[in-house]
Amino acid sequence: MELPIYQLDAFTNQVFGGNPAAVVPLTSWLPDETLQAIAAENNLAETAFYVPTDHGFHIRWFTPTVEVDLCGHATLATAYVLFSIENYAQEQIHFDSRSGVLTVRQEEDWLILDFPVDTLHKQLVSPPALLEALGDIMPVEIIRGKTDFMAVLENEEQVRSLNPDVIVLSTLPVRGVIITAKGEEVDFVSRFFAPQSGIAEDPVTGSAHTTLTPYWAEKLGKTEFSALQVSKRGGVLKTKLIGERVEIAGQVRLYLKGTIVTG
C-alpha cells in the first residue's frame, strides 16, 4: 500500500520555522494501529489524517504515542494541503473531529482556524509537581483548562529562559502545560510542554491558544491579539475571541512531498 504524505511548517512564513506537521490524505480510514504506527514513524509532534465526508472532511491527529482531541498546527497544515495542493474549491473547509466541527478559511496568505474556546478554572491550590518542575520561578497564577494546566509568569524573559523539569511535568494528569506572560512587542507570549503526550516541548501549539486567548482577553480588556510562541523554532499567531469560539490565524510553508510505502 502506498499513501501520499506531506510535511509542512505551520505558524510561520518560512521553512524551518514554526511547528512541523505531517499530513496524510486517505480515501477511507485505516486501522487505528496503522495510523499510530505511521505517526510514530514520522516522529513529529503531530500527524494529521483526513478522509472526505458528504459535507467536508473528517480529521484525526496522532502524536508519536497517542491520538489527541485537538491540534491547531496540524489542522492548519491540512487546510494548506487541501487549499494549495489539492485545489479544494470551497471558500471554507469543514472538519468533523473529536472536538466537534472545526472550520478553516483563507484570507490572502493566512489560514484562519475556528476552534471552540476552552473552559478556564483558576487553581486555588497549586499542583506540587508543577511548582517543582518550574524550579525557582513562581507563577503569578495557575489555570486549569479542559486538557492542560497554564502557568502565568511575571514577564516574557521568564518564559523565554524557563528550563522546566519535563520528567516531573510528565507526572501531571494533563495533556500538557502552557507557560505564558504578557509580551514586550506582542500582546502575549507562550511555550508549551507536553511530555505526557510524547512531546518534551511543542514548537507552536494552536490549540493552546483556545486557553490563552480568553485568559488574556479578560486581563487585557480586548478580543484581538498578536502572539508569539517563543520556542527555539518560534511561531507567529493572530487570535480573536468571538463568544464561545476562538479564531487562530497562521501561515504555512510546504517542506516536502513523499509517499509512504507500507508493504
C-alpha positions, 0 to 999 in steps of 0.5 A: 500500500502506498499513501501520499504524505506531506510535511509542512511548517505551520505558524510561520512564513518560512521553512524551518520555522514554526511547528512541523506537521505531517499530513496524510490524505486517505480515501477511507480510514485505516486501522487505528494501529496503522495510523499510530504506527505511521505517526510514530514513524514520522516522529513529529509532534503531530500527524494529521489524517483526513478522509472526505465526508458528504459535507467536508472532511473528517480529521484525526491527529496522532502524536508519536504515542497517542491520538489527541482531541485537538491540534491547531498546527496540524489542522492548519497544515491540512487546510494548506494541503487541501487549499494549495495542493489539492485545489479544494474549491470551497471558500471554507473547509469543514472538519468533523473531529473529536472536538466537534466541527472545526472550520478553516478559511483563507484570507490572502496568505493566512489560514484562519482556524475556528476552534471552540474556546476552552473552559478556564478554572483558576487553581486555588491550590497549586499542583506540587509537581508543577511548582517543582518542575518550574524550579525557582520561578513562581507563577503569578497564577495557575489555570486549569483548562479542559486538557492542560494546566497554564502557568502565568509568569511575571514577564516574557524573559521568564518564559523565554529562559524557563528550563522546566523539569519535563520528567516531573511535568510528565507526572501531571494528569494533563495533556500538557502545560502552557507557560505564558506572560504578557509580551514586550512587542506582542500582546502575549507570549507562550511555550508549551510542554507536553511530555505526557503526550510524547512531546518534551516541548511543542514548537507552536501549539494552536490549540493552546491558544483556545486557553490563552486567548480568553485568559488574556482577553479578560486581563487585557480588556480586548478580543484581538491579539498578536502572539508569539510562541517563543520556542527555539523554532518560534511561531507567529499567531493572530487570535480573536475571541468571538463568544464561545469560539476562538479564531487562530490565524497562521501561515504555512510553508510546504517542506516536502512531498513523499509517499509512504510505502507500507508493504 
